[in-house]
Amino acid sequence: MDEEYPEHGNGGQDLDPERAGWVAPAHAEAPRQAAEPPPTGDDRVDAAVAGLSRLAGVPAEEHVAVLEQVHGRLRDILGELNEGTP
């Protein structure tokens, strides 16, 4: 690619030594803890969003099902709002 587009090359630099010395920060290895989302002001929405906390306890293969449940509940709430149901 350097031959065809020399201005996009790395200027002949050997980046491997730089990459070899790179070490990930210690915090990058620890699993991230999901922060609790701030309250929305609507208890129904808060309860639906709280369902996302189940993601931490299920295998990745089951995440889609959890996300679909939360999304479905949020969609239902929006539908209720459109109908004028408080």
Helices and strands as residue ranges (DSSP letters): G 6-8, H 16-20, G 26-28, H 43-50, G 51-57, G 60-62, H 63-83
